[in-house]
Amino acid sequence: MNKRTKFTIILTPGTHAYEPVKEALNEYLSTYYGGCTHIDCEGTWREDACEFKPRYDANLITEKSLCVWCAVMPDKAERFVDELRAFLTILKKQQNADFSFIHIESQTVAAHHQLID
């Protein structure tokens, strides 16, 4: 069984920067980590969602969101978040992206690769 660290990245670059950010992120992750999967979606959360609270009551926000999955080799997992953060900082400046929300989580998974003829 091959182990990988799977990262889920949810971000909101803003409508004006959405497509350029998606294309650049897909190119970056494919070049340096072998590939990624993305879903165009819409996310809803409270303005205070980054805090730990028993109840969230701040304004409700709904934005077009990009959800990306990328599975990396365990030896690259340690530096993945730092490298991704640096790349998103560059994209923020280049594409004038808002990034009002960025969520990154990881988990160790078993990777099964199948070739179907």
C-alpha positions in Angstrom: 0.0 0.0 0.0 1.4 3.4 -1.0 0.8 6.2 1.5 0.2 9.8 0.5 -0.7 13.0 2.3 -3.9 14.3 0.7 -4.4 18.1 1.0 -7.8 19.7 0.6 -7.5 23.4 -0.3 -10.6 25.6 -0.3 -10.1 29.2 -1.4 -12.0 32.2 -2.7 -9.9 34.3 -5.0 -12.7 36.6 -6.0 -14.8 36.5 -9.2 -12.4 38.6 -11.2 -9.4 36.4 -10.4 -11.1 33.0 -10.2 -10.1 31.5 -13.6 -6.5 32.9 -13.7 -5.9 31.6 -10.2 -7.5 28.2 -10.9 -5.3 27.8 -14.1 -2.1 28.9 -12.3 -2.8 26.7 -9.3 -3.5 23.7 -11.5 -0.3 24.3 -13.5 1.8 24.7 -10.3 0.4 21.6 -8.5 0.7 19.5 -11.7 4.3 20.6 -12.3 5.7 20.3 -8.7 3.4 17.6 -7.2 2.2 15.5 -10.2 -1.3 16.7 -10.4 -4.5 17.8 -8.7 -8.3 17.7 -8.9 -10.5 20.7 -8.6 -14.1 21.5 -8.3 -15.8 24.8 -9.0 -18.2 25.3 -6.2 -19.8 27.8 -3.8 -19.0 28.1 -0.1 -21.0 29.5 2.7 -19.6 30.4 6.1 -19.8 33.0 8.9 -17.3 35.9 9.1 -16.1 34.6 12.4 -15.6 31.0 11.2 -11.9 31.0 11.8 -12.4 31.4 15.5 -13.2 28.4 17.8 -16.7 29.1 19.2 -19.6 27.1 20.5 -21.9 29.1 18.2 -21.2 31.3 15.1 -23.4 34.4 14.6 -21.5 36.8 12.5 -22.6 37.8 9.0 -23.2 34.9 6.6 -21.0 35.0 3.4 -21.5 33.0 0.3 -18.8 33.1 -2.4 -17.7 31.2 -5.5 -15.0 28.9 -4.2 -12.4 26.7 -5.6 -11.8 23.3 -3.9 -8.6 21.5 -4.8 -7.3 18.1 -3.8 -3.6 17.2 -4.1 -2.0 14.0 -2.8 1.8 14.3 -2.2 4.5 11.9 -1.2 5.0 11.9 2.5 8.5 13.4 2.3 7.0 16.5 0.5 4.1 16.9 2.9 6.1 18.9 5.4 6.9 21.7 3.0 3.7 21.6 1.0 1.8 24.1 3.0 4.7 26.6 3.2 5.3 26.4 -0.6 1.6 26.7 -1.3 1.3 29.7 0.9 4.2 31.4 -0.9 2.7 30.6 -4.3 -0.7 32.0 -3.2 1.0 35.1 -2.0 2.5 35.6 -5.5 -0.9 34.9 -7.1 -2.6 37.4 -4.8 -0.3 40.1 -6.1 -0.2 39.0 -9.8 -4.0 38.4 -10.2 -5.2 40.9 -7.6 -6.9 38.0 -5.9 -9.0 38.7 -2.7 -8.5 35.4 -1.0 -11.0 36.3 1.7 -11.0 32.7 2.8 -8.3 30.0 2.5 -8.7 26.6 4.3 -6.1 23.9 4.1 -6.4 20.5 5.7 -4.5 17.2 5.3 -4.9 13.5 6.0 -2.8 10.4 5.4 -4.4 8.2 2.8 -3.6 4.9 1.0 -3.1 5.5 -2.7 -4.3 3.0 -5.3 -3.5 3.7 -8.9 -5.3 1.8 -11.6 -4.7 1.7 -15.3 -7.8 0.4 -17.2 -7.3 -0.9 -20.7 
